[in-house]
Amino acid sequence: MESIGIQSQIRRNNIRSVILLIAFPLLILLMVYAFLLFGLSQNASEANAGFILSTPYVLLGTALWFMIAWFFHASMIRVATGSKPLERKEDKRIYNLLENLCISQGMPMPKLYLIEDDSLNAFTSGMSPRFYSITLSRGIVNRLEDNELEGVLAHELTHIRNRDVRVLIISIIFVGIFSFLAEMAFRSLRYASGGRSRNGKGAGAVILVAIAITAVCYLISMLLRFGISRSREYLADAGAAELTRDPHALADALEKISHDPAIEAIRSRDVAQLFIDNPKPAVQGFSWSKLFATHPPIEKRVEILRKMSHPA
């Protein structure tokens, strides 16, 4: 039953990866066409001609962006988090815990990295076995018991087994493109509004159209990403519980993490959503932050784990 469930999840994530690889470029092309039609062209025929001419360049630029991110994402994440390799001689305890889990599942052991921060958090990154890694904060290493830390490592290994990380990083790459385009549009508007040319008003209007279109596409891309991101944490929790046969240990770990999850070195919201808990300000009732949350509430995750049977 376990292997069937895992294989089913792997197939779903493979399909999602393909859908993302198709959906995001199509969304970028849609944005370009809308900009040509409503921002620059006087009629549909001009927009169609401009779209046909620009499509190869847009696709080439998107492919180059994606290839750079694919091959260098691991280095970018390490720079963004300030993590460094964790050697076996530095902490045999972690290596032994992770090695035992990997042996039990016949998995190659991912690389281990450490963030020198007293807060408690962890994440997995990598889109292929060559790049798979688990990063832990100093706080989570020092403040969790062995069985709790094993539960966290099992959670991260389940992300690798399910290929959750590949789907998430692909979505992060493409959302980053829209974020970059939105930032460029805002900068262009500020530049145009500060200029003194006769065409300043016309340019400003075009840039406003670009901002509106980019904002809509950015929102759509985020909704696509959030549509695939929330359930992965519940599935990883369940996978960790099956792997360790101790759901309560992971529940205890999550409760400790929830009290101090914020890693000071993390400035990027995109990187933060890779973590086992993406800290957000506590807001009562409805809020946009809850609507666009990348993780389910940690209290619900703990509640589900507590309901699972404890090992005899």
Secondary structure, DSSP 8 states (H G I E B T S, - for coil): -HHHHHHHHHHHHHHHHHHHHHHHHHHHHHHHHHHIIIII-SSHHHHHHHHHHHHHHHHHHHHHHHHHHHHHHHHHHHHHHT-EE--TTT-HHHHHHHHHHHHHHT----EEEEE--SS--EEEE-SSTTT-EEEEEHHHHHHS-HHHHHHHHHHHHHHHHHTHHHHHHHHHHHHHHHHHHHHHHHHHHHHHHH---TTHHHHHHHHHHHHHHHHHHHHHHHHHHHHHHHHHHHHHHHHHHHHHS-HHHHHHHHHHHHHS---TT---HHHHTTBSS-------S--HHHHT-SS--HHHHHHHHHHS----
